[in-house]
Amino acid sequence: MARRSHPTFRAASPGFAKLKGQAEWKLDTPGIGLALAFDYYRFEAFATKDERDARCGPMAHQDVRCVPATTKDLKLNNVSLDSVACGHDIDHPRFDAVVSPLFDAALKRLIRDVVDGPKKTEGRIASTEILIARTRDSISAEAVGQFIKFPVSAMAVSIDAC
């Protein structure tokens, strides 16, 4: 059974006040670091309690902490398996055991969205993301004529740069 963690955000963070009322966000928007952290950090799964606990504590952004998560936390936050991140990198000895159910869930959602999506369309039909060791991998389904291609892209962010 995977052990999970999740980010918590300090309610009194001045970033929330700076972001209030912003119609458009850019990298120089006051408080943008908190907005990026809010989008970037997710519930994460780890192979063991000790590995999960080692990743808990302060995060790169001063107003974010990582804490242990329970199944109840997943339900309260309406988090499904397809949006849980893998906390381990590819070199971890139990990487496959942790990432496989997460990847399978994300891919099932992508295929479900393709099947349920509009027919006879061009361009992006659906997309999904999976986070592995805090690197965001995106998989899209794009209609090209009578075919569907599945481009993959990755993004890593340094929160303390914002």
C-alpha positions in Angstrom: 0.0 0.0 0.0 1.4 3.4 -1.0 1.9 6.1 1.6 0.7 9.5 0.7 1.4 13.1 1.5 -0.2 16.4 0.5 0.6 20.1 0.5 -1.0 22.5 3.0 -1.0 26.2 2.5 -0.7 28.8 5.3 -4.1 30.6 5.4 -2.4 33.8 6.5 0.0 33.9 3.6 0.3 37.4 2.2 0.3 35.8 -1.3 -3.4 35.2 -1.1 -4.1 38.9 -0.6 -1.7 39.9 -3.4 -3.5 37.5 -5.8 -7.0 38.6 -4.8 -8.7 40.5 -7.7 -6.0 39.7 -10.2 -7.6 39.2 -13.6 -4.4 38.0 -15.3 -1.3 36.3 -13.9 2.2 36.8 -15.2 5.6 35.9 -13.7 5.9 39.4 -12.3 2.4 39.3 -10.7 2.8 39.9 -6.9 2.1 36.6 -5.1 2.7 34.5 -8.3 5.0 32.1 -6.4 2.0 31.0 -4.2 -0.2 30.6 -7.3 2.5 28.4 -8.9 2.9 26.4 -5.7 -0.9 25.9 -5.5 -0.9 24.5 -9.0 2.4 22.6 -8.8 2.2 20.6 -5.5 -0.1 17.6 -5.4 -0.9 14.7 -3.3 2.1 12.3 -3.7 2.4 8.6 -3.2 5.5 6.9 -1.8 6.5 3.2 -1.3 7.1 3.5 2.5 6.0 5.6 5.5 9.7 6.5 6.1 10.2 7.8 2.6 6.9 9.7 2.7 7.9 11.2 6.1 11.3 12.3 4.8 9.6 14.4 2.1 7.1 16.0 4.6 7.9 19.4 6.1 8.6 22.8 4.6 8.5 23.1 0.8 10.4 25.5 -1.4 7.7 28.1 -1.0 7.7 29.5 2.6 3.9 29.2 2.9 3.6 25.6 1.9 4.2 22.5 4.0 3.9 18.8 3.1 2.1 16.6 5.6 1.1 12.9 5.7 -2.2 12.2 4.0 -4.9 9.6 4.7 -7.6 8.1 2.5 -10.0 10.4 4.3 -7.9 13.4 3.1 -8.2 12.2 -0.5 -12.0 11.9 -0.1 -12.3 15.3 1.7 -10.3 17.0 -1.1 -12.1 15.1 -3.9 -8.7 13.7 -5.1 -8.9 10.7 -7.4 -6.1 8.3 -8.1 -5.5 9.8 -11.6 -4.4 13.1 -10.0 -2.0 11.7 -7.4 1.7 12.2 -8.1 4.5 9.7 -7.7 7.0 10.9 -5.2 9.8 8.7 -6.4 12.1 9.1 -9.4 12.6 6.4 -11.9 15.7 5.0 -10.2 13.8 4.1 -7.0 13.7 0.3 -6.4 9.9 0.4 -6.0 9.2 3.0 -8.6 7.1 0.6 -10.8 4.9 -0.4 -7.9 4.1 3.2 -7.0 3.8 4.7 -10.4 1.9 1.9 -12.2 -1.5 2.4 -10.6 -1.2 6.2 -10.9 -0.2 6.1 -14.6 -2.9 3.5 -15.4 -5.6 5.7 -13.8 -4.4 8.8 -15.7 -4.2 6.9 -19.0 -7.7 5.5 -18.4 -9.1 9.0 -17.9 -7.4 10.2 -21.1 -8.9 7.4 -23.1 -12.3 7.9 -21.5 -12.2 11.6 -22.4 -11.2 10.7 -26.0 -14.1 8.2 -26.3 -16.6 10.7 -24.7 -15.2 13.7 -26.5 -16.6 15.4 -29.6 -16.3 13.4 -32.9 -15.0 14.7 -36.2 -12.9 17.3 -34.6 -9.3 18.5 -35.3 -6.7 19.4 -32.7 -6.6 18.6 -29.0 -9.4 16.2 -27.9 -8.2 15.5 -24.4 -5.2 15.6 -22.1 -3.9 14.3 -18.8 -1.0 14.8 -16.5 1.1 12.6 -14.3 3.7 14.0 -11.9 6.8 12.0 -11.2 9.3 13.2 -8.7 7.7 16.7 -9.1 8.2 16.8 -12.8 4.9 17.2 -14.7 4.4 15.0 -17.7 1.5 15.8 -20.0 0.0 13.4 -22.5 -2.5 14.8 -25.1 -4.7 13.2 -27.6 -4.8 15.2 -30.8 -7.0 14.5 -33.8 -5.1 14.7 -37.1 -7.4 13.7 -40.0 -8.6 10.2 -39.3 -5.9 9.5 -36.8 -5.1 10.4 -33.1 -1.6 11.1 -32.0 -0.5 11.2 -28.4 2.3 13.8 -27.9 4.0 13.8 -24.5 5.7 16.8 -22.9 7.4 17.4 -19.5 7.9 20.4 -17.3 9.9 20.9 -14.1 9.7 24.1 -12.1 11.8 25.6 -9.4 9.3 27.2 -7.1 11.9 29.2 -5.2 12.8 31.0 -8.4 9.5 32.9 -8.2 
